[in-house]
Amino acid sequence: MRFTDFNFHPDIAKGVKIAGFREPSPIQQEAIPLVMDGVDLVAQAHTGTGKTAAFGLPILEKIASGEIEKALVITPTRELATQVSDELYHLGRFGGIRTLAVYGGVGYGRQIALINKGVQIVVATPGRLKDLYQKGKIDSFNPEIVVLDEADEMLDMGFLDSVKEIFNYIPQNRQTLLFSATMPEPIKDLAQTLLYKPEFISVVKEEDATTNNQIKQRYLVIEEEQRDEAIVNLLETQNYKKALVFCRMKKEVDRLSELLKARGFNAEGLHGDIDQMERDEIVRNYRKGATKILIATDVAARGLDIKGITHVFNYHIPFDPQSYVHRIGRTGRAGRRGKAITLVTTQEFRELARIKKEVGANIKLKTINSSSAHITKDDIDNLVNKLLLLESGGLAAEILEELENFDKEELLQKLLNYFIKKEKIGSNTILGYKQDEVERMYKEYLKEEKSKKSKKRKR
């Protein structure tokens, strides 16, 4: 099948052609005809499968042909709102179709003015959209088609109540489309509440509903204080084109991005406290490859659809197994291979076990060598200070007499190397634990967990 088979309006067909679309993806083949027929739709598809065009093209077609006037797309994040709005604009620009991204963190004025002037497609985040409706700022905006994009992400971010409230302001005689990568019960309930006799389609294979088998998954068991050295080592030794590093907290993103930049890496941090204009610039540079490493929180990275990410690194293992799926799913797209490496301490075996069990992740242990290249100026200064504090004479003087025939400079280098090795400064040792050590510790953990459960049952 080809896109020409859909017989789009000439203005839409021109946008499709210039975008380089030739053959529709599976989600596009199934969804476009149903949306064109006007039915409500629940579609399960991962990010990166072409779902924006799957709902966007039939919406643009209906606007271009005069069948509808306005449409609304609700997305979980500002980044995704901007991304979807841009894609719809480029596909529909020859038909003069105007799109607008609406999100928090910027002033209301321009957004309200453009909506009330008659922009045809609004792509909005739930918080800002609910606020605008509640305050009566956009009474004139009554969409005939509403899309819930990345519905499971909205569930994870706690937006479902806001979404339900938004629908109180939207006309009942509408067409509603729901797209989600996974289908947990709350999303199924939402579909039954907001959609009318929906059609259900899925292009997610059973094995893809967990983790992509195109992604090589590894974990590295380390001590807590080794996280920075481990991530630096991985970024120095892994052959990545674009890397995405996940942290749990905003302050970790800031600290790690500064650390990596100080070590000479082409890296930037991304989280919700960064000014919106700066965030847009950071994402833009990462998308076009000007930035090679992006350090981000889960929330900041949600909705990002960046091509060419070859490696995902988890600075901390996520608490939620589904978050693990979403994180590593940023790589290994469109049939390409990807790699995901997670840093784990022995205290985080519980999270590792949950991920292995609940999402069927085939995560294998990885070990790496630390490198003398990681010695910093501070390391050298500390070493010199330790040497200066040591006493001379005594047994050292006697040994030196025995070695008087040796080249003094060579002897000094050997003694320094011995001292460096003894102090474990930049030594070429295993960073983290070896396979047999991890297996032993993991078995002990499982044994302890089994014992705890047995005791609870007896109580």
Summary of the structure (lengths in Angstrom):
residues: 459
radius of gyration: 27.7
end to end distance: 62.5
largest distance: 98.8
contacts: 1441
relative contact order: 0.10
helix: 50%
strand: 15%
